[in-house]
Amino acid sequence: MFLLLPCGCDTAGSPLSAQQESASQAVSIPYIDNLYGIAAVGNDVWTVGYYGRIYHSGDGGQHWTRQASNTTNELFGVTFITSQRGWIVGRNGTILHTRDGGATWQVQPSPTPSTLYKVLFVDEHNGWIAGYGLNGVILHSRDGGASWMIQKEDEDRIYNSIYFTDPLHGWVVGEYGTIYHTADGGTTWTKQESGVGTVSLYGVFFQNQRRGWVVGMDGIMIATEDGGSTWIKKDSQTAKHLYSIEVMGDRGCAVGTRGACVMSGDGGATWQDREKAIQSQYWLMDVAFSEDKKQGWIVGAHGTVIRTADAGETWEIISGVALSVE
């Protein structure tokens, strides 16, 4: 089976244990720290990754502090609904929650030992998680994560990402071209025809109940205007794997392997290759924009954090190493 996430392969120079982390000391993100997920609320940004790492910036990414996760499990997904309330998921069924912007993180009970890749909350009560153990798994909470229940765990395929637009309407994507949709908060899931064969799908994003995008292996990008009843292939302008996508207003961005970055200036209708603007040859795993649709961040391998302040017109590597892609 093809697993979504590259491993944190470097082990030289063992990191400090989670108990030794400082929650207030300004740090540079080390080269060893692969970053898998990012979330932003205004100028507050959190990124998570290798060896239980959580980094927070209160100034849009110019300066970072390490937050104590109290785990050494890899952390893959992060979401915040306010600058104070957020959730993180990772390996071995790890679910973490904060009510104070990450000053403290508490473990929430998990009903599965599966690896959890993505987490999303639509309000302070309703959240979902997608992952994989013996089977693909979808978890749901109605009480802010105080308790989680398994909604779906009945087929042997990886669920890589999940997205909800409100407490009822959601989509999950995974390997073998898998797309499932729910209109009742996940009580029932209906398979949608992606039209991409057995290609693995990695990222999903919806602007509303009808308009959304999915990305995957070999530059696959599909879009829908009817909630997924029909999916139409888009020309992504790349043949590289795409792992994550976000479309805010007219601006869209998708990122992936070996510095892949494509952008849209017309609300996701057409896409252009922007690798030269990114200047990285490492894999890029996640992208997020703030509510103002101007600030955006990309994270990936070897401590890479790339920032835009002008809706993706220009990008600056603020952590990691720039490599020429000429």
C-alpha positions in Angstrom: 0.0 0.0 0.0 1.1 3.5 -0.7 1.3 5.5 2.4 0.7 9.3 2.3 3.4 10.6 4.6 7.1 10.5 4.1 8.9 9.4 7.3 11.0 11.5 9.5 14.0 9.6 8.2 16.9 11.5 9.8 17.7 10.3 13.3 21.2 11.7 13.9 21.3 14.0 16.9 18.3 12.8 18.9 15.8 15.6 19.7 15.0 16.5 23.3 12.2 14.6 24.8 8.8 16.3 25.0 9.2 16.8 28.7 12.3 18.9 28.1 10.7 21.2 25.6 10.4 24.9 26.4 7.0 26.4 25.7 8.3 30.0 25.7 11.8 30.0 24.2 12.2 31.4 20.7 13.7 28.8 18.4 14.7 28.1 14.9 13.0 25.1 13.4 15.7 22.4 13.0 16.5 20.8 9.7 15.7 17.4 11.2 12.1 18.4 11.8 9.8 17.3 9.0 6.6 19.3 9.1 3.3 17.7 8.1 0.5 20.1 9.0 -0.2 23.8 9.4 -3.1 25.9 10.7 -3.6 29.7 11.1 -5.9 32.2 12.8 -4.9 35.7 11.9 -1.2 36.1 12.7 -1.2 33.0 15.0 0.3 30.0 13.1 0.9 26.4 14.3 2.8 23.7 12.5 3.3 20.1 13.6 5.5 17.2 12.6 8.3 14.9 13.5 8.9 13.5 17.0 5.9 15.2 18.5 6.9 18.7 17.5 4.6 21.6 17.8 5.7 25.1 16.8 3.7 28.3 17.2 4.2 31.8 15.8 2.3 34.9 17.0 3.6 37.1 14.2 2.8 35.3 11.0 5.9 33.0 11.1 8.7 35.5 11.7 9.5 34.0 15.1 8.7 30.6 16.5 8.4 29.0 19.9 8.2 25.3 20.6 5.1 24.1 22.5 5.2 21.0 24.7 3.2 18.1 23.2 4.3 15.6 25.8 4.5 12.9 23.1 7.2 11.6 20.7 4.6 10.4 18.2 4.7 12.0 14.8 2.0 14.6 14.5 0.3 14.9 11.1 -2.8 17.2 11.3 -3.7 20.4 13.1 -6.8 22.6 13.1 -7.8 25.7 15.1 -11.3 27.3 15.3 -10.1 30.3 17.3 -6.7 31.6 18.4 -7.2 29.6 21.6 -9.0 26.3 20.7 -7.2 23.7 18.5 -6.7 20.0 17.9 -3.8 17.9 16.7 -3.7 14.3 15.5 -0.9 11.8 14.8 0.5 8.3 15.0 -0.8 5.7 17.4 -4.3 7.3 17.7 -2.9 10.5 19.2 -5.4 13.3 19.7 -4.4 16.5 21.5 -6.5 19.6 22.4 -5.7 23.1 23.7 -7.9 25.8 25.1 -5.1 28.3 25.5 -3.5 28.7 22.2 -1.1 25.8 22.8 0.4 27.0 26.0 -0.8 23.6 27.3 -1.9 20.5 25.3 -4.1 17.8 26.8 -4.5 14.2 25.5 -8.1 13.4 24.4 -9.3 9.8 24.6 -9.0 8.0 21.2 -11.1 4.9 20.3 -8.4 3.7 17.9 -4.6 3.0 17.7 -4.7 3.9 14.0 -2.5 6.6 12.5 -4.6 9.8 12.3 -3.8 12.1 9.4 -6.3 14.9 9.3 -8.5 16.7 11.8 -11.1 19.4 11.2 -13.6 21.1 13.4 -16.5 23.3 12.0 -17.4 24.7 15.5 -16.5 24.2 19.1 -18.5 20.9 19.3 -18.3 19.1 15.9 -15.1 17.6 14.6 -13.9 14.7 12.4 -10.6 12.8 11.9 -9.5 10.6 9.0 -6.8 8.0 9.2 -5.7 4.4 8.7 -5.0 1.3 10.9 -6.1 -2.1 9.9 -8.8 -0.3 7.8 -9.5 3.3 6.9 -11.1 5.1 9.9 -13.3 8.2 10.3 -13.8 9.5 13.9 -16.4 12.0 15.0 -16.9 14.1 18.1 -20.0 16.1 19.1 -18.5 17.5 22.3 -15.3 19.2 21.3 -13.3 16.0 21.5 -14.1 15.1 25.1 -15.3 11.8 23.5 -14.8 10.4 20.0 -16.7 7.6 18.2 -15.8 5.6 15.1 -18.1 6.5 12.3 -16.6 4.4 9.5 -14.0 1.6 9.7 -15.1 -1.0 7.2 -12.6 -1.2 4.3 -8.9 -1.7 3.8 -7.9 1.6 2.3 -6.2 4.7 3.7 -8.3 7.8 4.3 -5.8 10.6 3.7 -7.9 13.7 4.3 -11.3 15.0 5.3 -13.2 18.2 4.9 -16.6 19.5 6.2 -18.3 22.8 5.3 -20.8 22.6 8.2 -21.9 20.1 10.8 -23.7 18.0 8.1 -21.8 18.1 4.8 -18.4 16.5 4.4 -16.1 14.5 2.2 -13.2 12.1 2.8 -10.6 11.1 0.2 -8.0 8.3 0.1 -6.2 5.6 -1.9 -7.7 3.9 -5.0 -9.5 7.1 -6.1 -11.7 6.9 -3.0 -14.2 9.8 -2.3 -17.0 9.4 0.2 -19.6 12.1 1.0 -22.0 12.6 3.9 -25.0 14.9 4.2 -25.9 13.9 7.7 -22.8 14.6 9.7 -21.2 11.2 9.0 -24.0 9.0 10.1 -24.0 7.6 6.6 -21.3 7.9 3.9 -22.0 7.5 0.1 -19.3 6.7 -2.4 -18.7 9.2 -5.2 -17.2 8.4 -8.5 -13.9 10.3 -8.8 -13.1 9.2 -12.3 -9.4 8.8 -11.7 -9.2 5.0 -11.4 -7.0 3.6 -8.7 -4.9 6.8 -8.2 -4.4 7.8 -4.6 -6.1 11.0 -3.5 -4.4 13.1 -0.8 -6.1 16.5 -0.3 -9.6 17.8 -0.4 -11.0 21.4 0.1 -14.6 22.8 -0.3 -15.7 26.4 -0.4 -19.3 25.5 0.2 -21.6 22.5 -0.1 -21.3 22.4 -3.9 -17.8 23.7 -4.9 -14.7 21.7 -4.1 -11.4 20.3 -5.3 -9.4 17.1 -4.7 -5.7 16.5 -5.5 -3.6 13.4 -5.6 -0.8 11.3 -7.3 0.8 12.4 -10.5 -0.6 15.9 -10.4 -4.2 14.7 -10.4 -6.7 17.5 -9.7 -10.5 17.1 -10.0 -13.2 19.7 -9.2 -16.9 19.7 -8.6 -19.7 22.3 -8.8 -22.5 20.0 -7.5 -21.1 18.6 -4.2 -19.4 15.7 -5.9 -22.2 14.2 -7.9 -19.8 14.8 -10.8 -16.1 15.4 -10.7 -14.2 16.9 -13.6 -10.5 16.7 -14.2 -8.4 19.9 -14.1 -5.1 20.6 -15.7 -2.9 21.1 -12.7 0.2 22.0 -14.8 2.3 19.4 -12.9 2.9 15.6 -13.0 4.1 15.6 -9.4 2.1 14.3 -6.5 -0.1 17.0 -4.9 -0.8 16.5 -1.2 -2.8 19.6 -0.1 -5.0 22.2 -1.7 -6.8 25.4 -0.5 -8.8 27.9 -2.4 -9.7 31.2 -0.7 -11.7 33.6 -2.9 -10.0 33.9 -6.2 -6.7 32.5 -4.9 -5.9 28.9 -4.8 -2.7 26.9 -4.0 -1.8 23.2 -4.1 1.5 21.8 -3.0 3.3 18.4 -3.2 6.4 16.4 -3.8 9.8 17.8 -4.8 8.8 21.4 -4.4 5.5 21.1 -6.4 3.4 24.3 -6.2 0.5 25.3 -8.5 -1.6 28.3 -8.1 -4.9 29.7 -9.4 -5.9 33.4 -9.7 -9.5 32.7 -10.9 -11.0 30.8 -8.1 -9.6 27.4 -9.1 -10.8 27.4 -12.7 -7.3 27.3 -14.1 -3.9 26.6 -12.6 -0.3 27.7 -13.2 3.0 26.1 -12.1 4.7 28.3 -9.5 7.7 26.1 -8.4 10.2 28.8 -9.3 8.4 31.2 -6.9 8.7 28.6 -4.1 12.4 27.7 -4.7 12.3 24.3 -2.9 13.0 20.8 -4.0 11.8 19.1 -0.8 8.3 17.7 -0.5 5.7 20.2 0.7 2.9 18.6 2.7 0.3 21.3 3.7 -0.8 24.8 2.8 -3.0 27.2 4.8 -4.3 30.8 4.3 -5.5 33.2 7.0 -9.0 34.8 6.9 -7.7 37.9 5.2 -6.8 35.7 2.2 -3.5 37.5 1.9 -1.3 35.7 4.3 -0.5 32.0 3.5 2.0 29.4 4.6 3.4 26.2 3.2 5.2 23.5 5.3 7.2 20.5 4.4 10.4 18.5 4.8 13.5 19.6 6.7 11.8 22.4 8.7 10.5 24.1 5.5 8.1 27.0 6.1 7.3 29.3 3.2 5.2 32.4 3.6 3.3 34.8 1.4 1.9 38.2 2.4 0.3 39.0 -0.9 -2.0 36.1 -1.6 0.7 34.1 -3.3 2.1 36.7 -5.7 5.5 36.3 -4.0 6.8 33.7 -1.5 9.6 33.8 1.1 11.3 30.8 2.7 11.3 31.8 6.4 12.5 28.4 7.7 14.5 25.7 5.8 16.8 25.9 2.9 16.1 27.5 -0.5 17.2 25.4 -3.5 17.4 26.6 -7.1 14.9 24.9 -9.4 16.2 26.6 -12.6 
